[in-house]
């Protein structure tokens, strides 16, 4: 079953392509999930949503900062990412 690309993914890809051609850009990835994993059928292992997205950034050979703490000043970063897809508050 083929999935259509999400709008967020397309916007991110557009930002990466446009910003990457002009100059280097800084990505901050805020790891704000609860480490809930799901079985990844491609790699046949359990991955959290953060691990899956970080793997994609690594395969695209993009430099990023990964941290559980949100910095007070985000003005140093061109792109701020987080994944809440499996986040369960409480």
N, C-alpha and C positions, 0 to 999 in steps of 0.2 A: 504494500500500500504506500503510495507516494504522498508526502505531505507538502503542502504549499509553504513556502518560506514565510516566516512571521514578519509583520511590519517592523518590529523592533530590530530583528536581525538584518533586514534590508537597510534600515536607517543606519545601523552601526557599520555595516559594510560600506555604505556610501561615505560615511565620515572617515573611515579608514582609508578608502581609496583616494578621496579628495585631499585629505590632510597629509597622507603619506607621500603623495607625489610632490607636494610643495616643500615640506619640511618634516623634521622628526616631531612626533607628538608624544605627550606623556599620558599614560593610561593608569588610572587608579582603580583597582578591583577591591571592593569592600566585601570581605567574606562574612556575610551576615546570614548564615543558615545554621541549622541545628545538626549538621552532619548526617542527615537521613539519606541513606543511599538507596539506589535502585539498581536492578540488574541491567547492565549494558549488553545488549545482544551482539554488538559489533566486537567488543573487546572481551566478552565473556567474563566480566568481573563486575563487582559492585562499585559504583561511582556515585559521589554526591554531585549535586548540580554544579557546585563550584569547581570540583575536579574536572568535570566534563568541559566546562567553559575554559578553564585554564589550559586544558589539553588542546583545545581549539586555538587559543592564542599562541601557544608554543608551536603548533604546527604551522601557523601563519608567520612564525618567527617575529612576533611583536614583543617589544619590551614593555613591561608593566610592573606596577607595584601592587603586591597582594598583602592585605593587612586586615585583621579583625577589628581594629580600632579606626574609627573615622577621624581623619585629621581635622583640626579646627579650621584650617585654611585650605580650601580646595582650588584656589586660584592658580596653583602651580600645575594643575592637570587640565588637559584638553578634553579628556573623556573620563567619566566616572561610571563604573559598572557595578552592579550587584546582582545577585540571584536570590530570589525569594520563592522559587517555584515549589520547593518542598518544605518551606518554613512553616512551623506550627508554633504560634505564640503560646507562651505559658510555661 
